[in-house]
Amino acid sequence: MIYHGKEIKIFSGNSNREMAWEIAQILGVSLGIATVGKFSDGEISVSIGEVVRGADVFVIQSTCDPVNENLMELLIMIDALKRASAGCVTAVMPYFGYGRQDRKAKARDPISAKLVSNLLTSAGVDRVLTMDFHVPQIQGFFDIPVDHLEGGRELAQYFFKALPDLDSAVAVSPDAGSANRTRKFAQYLDLPIAIVDKRRPAHNVAEIVNIIGDVKGKVCIIIDDLIDTGGTVINTANMLMEYGATDVYATCSHGVLSGNAVSQFSESCIKELVLLNTIPLPEGKKNPKFRQLSVSKLFAEAIDRIYGCRSISTLFDRRQIRFDK
């Protein structure tokens, strides 16, 4: 593909090669030739195996587990491409790691999300394409263009088809901070919302105080941007059942699923956990309760629009969404 005299090239690190391959297939191009490995001492080794001079290059890499290794791969690939005279380099980060450290919650805390944005810029990246930051304000940490996609449409489309009676459903925010995300999801399906009032007495520990909204006799869909250990969403589901919910589903864009999250979901009252493929789901983390949806087509369309210098705002304009059974 050549637009305005510039060729498009798609490269991938090791974090999410299946998604990168899907995106390249949709765009009708081959994945760029690159060897991304390690030296004997563990340092990242990158070798770009084809000419990229003047090309529009997109590097697809989620900074998921192992986070630091995948981040360094991305930074070194960007550096290699810029030194090879690539015309423009876009970091396509379906999942943006370190996004939860976006502010100083207490004295002497780092703001790691800002540090990562600085590292990407220093490496020479020209643009970032990502999905569902932990908080949308992270866009302001960058002094380069950031295209921020939303996964809510694909998740809502799934539930539109999967649930026969949406009149008895309610979208549930697991905390006050996720209320805006839940409201956006609810708008796709014209659902009411409920909000869980909780507090965090310690890191990765959440205590539910109250549920604001009517969930009795309802099918509840818990909406979050990411699920890590699963404790919060499982506790929320238990509380919803105590408040009279008939079924509980959970959904998120990024399935981090660390620790014993998989086994906890197996034993939980959650009927199904719906995830996006922004983070790969290896064999060891697969579970009959998990359903993973692909957003490769959405990323491919965004890449095509960026490459063609066209607006991508219609990709997340909820006013233009129409679902069909």
C-alpha positions in Angstrom: 0.0 0.0 0.0 1.4 3.4 -1.0 -0.3 6.7 -0.2 1.1 10.1 -1.2 4.3 8.4 -2.1 4.7 6.8 1.3 4.6 3.0 1.9 2.9 1.6 5.0 4.8 -1.0 7.0 3.6 -3.0 10.0 6.0 -4.4 12.6 5.4 -6.3 15.7 7.2 -7.0 19.0 6.7 -10.2 20.8 3.8 -9.2 23.1 0.8 -9.7 20.8 2.0 -11.1 17.5 -1.3 -12.8 16.8 -3.2 -9.5 16.9 -0.4 -7.9 14.8 -0.8 -10.6 12.2 -4.6 -10.2 12.1 -4.2 -6.4 11.6 -1.7 -6.9 8.8 -4.1 -9.4 7.1 -7.0 -7.0 7.3 -4.9 -4.2 5.8 -3.6 -6.5 3.1 0.1 -6.2 3.9 2.7 -8.5 5.3 4.3 -8.1 8.7 7.6 -6.3 8.5 10.7 -8.4 8.8 12.2 -7.9 12.3 14.1 -10.1 14.7 13.3 -9.2 18.3 15.1 -11.4 20.8 17.7 -11.2 23.6 21.4 -11.2 24.0 22.8 -13.9 26.3 22.8 -11.5 29.3 19.0 -10.7 28.8 19.3 -7.4 27.0 16.8 -6.8 24.2 18.2 -7.4 20.7 16.4 -5.8 17.7 17.3 -6.2 14.0 15.1 -4.6 11.3 15.3 -6.8 8.2 14.0 -4.5 5.5 14.2 -1.0 4.2 11.9 1.5 6.0 13.4 4.8 4.7 10.5 7.3 4.3 7.8 4.8 5.2 4.9 5.2 7.5 5.7 2.5 10.1 3.3 1.1 12.7 4.8 -0.9 15.6 2.2 -3.1 17.3 3.1 -3.9 20.9 1.0 -4.2 24.1 3.0 -3.4 27.2 1.5 -6.3 29.1 3.2 -9.0 31.2 6.3 -9.2 31.1 5.7 -5.4 31.2 9.2 -4.1 31.4 10.5 -6.5 28.7 7.7 -5.6 26.3 8.2 -1.9 26.9 11.9 -2.1 26.2 11.2 -4.0 23.0 9.0 -1.2 21.9 11.4 1.6 22.8 14.3 -0.2 21.1 12.3 -0.9 17.9 11.3 2.7 17.7 14.9 3.8 18.1 16.0 1.4 15.4 13.3 2.5 13.0 14.0 6.2 13.5 17.7 5.6 13.0 16.8 3.8 9.7 15.1 7.0 8.5 11.5 5.8 8.8 9.3 8.7 7.7 6.8 8.4 10.6 6.7 5.9 13.5 3.4 5.2 15.3 3.4 3.1 18.4 0.2 1.0 18.3 -0.3 0.0 22.0 -3.6 -1.9 22.4 -2.8 -2.1 26.1 -0.8 0.8 27.7 1.0 -0.6 30.7 1.8 1.5 33.8 -1.5 3.4 33.1 -2.7 2.9 36.7 0.1 5.0 38.1 -1.3 8.3 36.7 -1.1 10.5 39.7 0.5 10.8 43.2 -1.9 9.0 45.4 0.3 9.7 48.4 3.6 11.4 49.2 6.7 10.3 47.3 4.7 8.3 44.7 5.9 8.2 41.1 3.8 9.1 38.1 4.9 6.2 36.0 2.4 6.8 33.2 4.0 10.2 32.6 7.5 8.6 32.7 6.5 6.0 30.0 5.1 8.8 27.8 8.4 10.6 28.1 10.3 7.5 27.3 8.3 6.9 24.1 8.7 10.5 23.0 12.5 10.4 23.7 12.8 7.2 21.7 11.4 9.1 18.7 7.8 8.0 18.3 5.7 10.4 16.3 2.2 9.2 17.3 0.6 6.8 19.7 -2.5 4.7 18.9 -4.1 2.9 21.9 -7.3 1.8 23.5 -9.0 2.6 26.8 -6.4 4.3 28.9 -7.0 3.6 32.6 -7.9 7.3 32.7 -8.3 9.4 29.5 -6.3 12.2 31.0 -3.1 10.2 30.2 -3.4 11.6 26.7 -2.3 15.0 28.2 1.0 13.4 29.3 2.1 13.4 25.7 3.3 16.3 23.5 2.6 14.2 20.3 -0.7 13.1 18.8 -2.5 10.3 20.7 -5.4 8.5 19.1 -7.5 6.9 21.9 -9.9 4.2 20.8 -12.8 2.9 22.9 -13.6 -0.8 23.2 -17.1 -0.3 24.6 -18.7 -0.6 21.2 -17.5 -4.1 20.6 -18.4 -5.2 24.1 -21.8 -3.6 23.8 -22.3 -5.3 20.4 -21.6 -8.7 22.0 -24.2 -8.2 24.8 -26.7 -6.9 22.3 -26.6 -10.2 20.6 -26.0 -12.5 23.6 -28.7 -11.2 26.0 -32.2 -11.8 24.7 -33.9 -9.4 27.2 -32.0 -6.2 27.6 -35.0 -4.6 29.4 -34.0 -6.5 32.5 -30.3 -5.6 32.3 -28.3 -2.9 34.1 -24.7 -1.7 33.6 -22.7 -1.6 36.8 -19.7 0.5 37.6 -17.4 -1.2 40.1 -16.4 2.2 41.6 -17.2 5.8 41.2 -14.1 6.4 39.0 -15.5 4.0 36.4 -18.9 5.6 36.2 -18.2 7.6 33.1 -17.0 4.5 31.2 -20.0 2.6 32.4 -22.4 5.4 31.3 -20.9 5.3 27.8 -21.4 1.6 27.6 -24.9 1.9 28.8 -25.7 4.5 26.1 -25.0 1.9 23.4 -27.7 -0.4 24.8 -30.0 2.2 26.5 -29.4 0.6 29.9 -29.8 2.1 33.4 -26.6 2.1 35.5 -25.7 1.3 39.1 -22.5 2.4 40.9 -20.7 0.4 43.6 -19.4 2.5 46.5 -16.2 1.1 47.8 -13.0 2.0 49.6 -9.4 0.7 49.4 -7.8 0.3 52.8 -4.7 -1.2 51.2 -3.1 -1.8 47.8 -5.1 -4.3 45.7 -7.7 -4.5 48.5 -11.2 -3.2 48.1 -14.1 -3.1 50.5 -17.7 -2.6 49.2 -19.7 -0.2 51.2 -23.0 0.2 49.3 -24.6 -0.2 45.8 -26.3 2.9 44.3 -29.0 1.9 41.9 -31.6 -0.8 41.4 -30.2 -4.3 40.7 -32.8 -6.5 42.3 -34.2 -9.0 39.7 -31.7 -7.6 37.1 -29.0 -9.1 34.9 -26.0 -7.1 35.9 -23.1 -6.3 33.5 -20.0 -5.0 35.4 -17.9 -2.7 33.3 -14.2 -2.0 33.8 -11.2 -1.0 31.8 -9.0 -3.8 33.1 -9.2 -6.8 35.4 -6.0 -7.7 37.2 -6.3 -10.1 40.2 -10.1 -10.2 39.8 -10.8 -9.5 43.5 -12.7 -6.3 43.0 -15.0 -7.5 40.3 -15.7 -10.9 42.0 -16.5 -9.1 45.3 -18.7 -6.8 43.3 -20.5 -9.7 41.8 -21.1 -11.4 45.2 -22.6 -8.2 46.5 -24.8 -7.8 43.5 -26.2 -11.3 44.0 -26.8 -10.5 47.7 -28.8 -7.4 46.5 -31.0 -9.6 44.4 -29.4 -9.7 40.9 -30.4 -12.8 38.8 -27.1 -13.1 36.8 -23.8 -11.3 36.8 -21.6 -10.8 33.8 -18.3 -9.0 33.8 -16.5 -7.2 31.0 -13.3 -5.3 30.4 -11.0 -4.1 27.6 -7.8 -5.5 29.1 -7.6 -8.9 30.8 -4.4 -8.7 32.8 -5.5 -11.7 34.9 -2.5 -11.9 37.2 -1.9 -14.2 40.1 -4.7 -16.8 40.7 -7.3 -14.7 38.9 -8.3 -17.6 36.5 -9.1 -20.0 39.3 -10.9 -17.3 41.3 -13.2 -16.7 38.3 -13.8 -20.4 37.9 -15.2 -20.5 41.5 -17.1 -17.2 41.3 -20.7 -16.5 40.7 -19.9 -14.6 37.5 -21.6 -16.2 34.6 -19.2 -15.0 31.9 -16.2 -12.7 31.6 -15.9 -10.9 28.3 -12.5 -9.5 27.3 -10.9 -7.9 24.3 -7.7 -9.2 22.6 -5.6 -6.2 23.5 -3.7 -8.6 25.8 -3.2 -12.2 24.5 -4.9 -15.0 26.4 -2.4 -17.8 26.6 -3.4 -21.5 27.1 -2.7 -21.3 30.9 -5.2 -18.4 31.3 -8.1 -19.8 29.2 -11.3 -20.7 31.0 -14.8 -21.8 29.9 -16.1 -18.6 31.5 -13.9 -16.4 29.4 -14.9 -15.0 26.0 -12.3 -12.9 24.1 -13.5 -10.6 21.3 -11.2 -9.3 18.6 -10.7 -5.6 18.1 -8.1 -6.1 15.3 -10.5 -4.8 12.7 -11.0 -1.6 14.7 -7.3 -1.1 15.0 -6.7 -1.9 11.3 -9.3 0.7 10.3 -7.7 3.3 12.6 -4.3 2.6 11.1 -5.7 2.9 7.6 -7.3 6.2 8.4 -4.1 7.6 10.1 -2.0 6.4 7.1 -4.5 8.0 4.7 -4.7 11.2 6.7 -8.4 10.8 7.4 -10.3 11.4 10.6 -10.8 8.5 13.0 -13.4 10.2 15.2 -16.3 8.3 13.6 -14.8 5.1 15.0 -15.9 6.1 18.5 -18.9 8.4 17.8 -21.7 6.7 19.7 -24.3 8.7 17.8 -23.5 6.7 14.6 -23.6 3.2 16.2 -26.4 0.9 15.1 -26.6 -2.7 16.2 -28.3 -5.5 14.3 -29.3 -8.9 15.7 
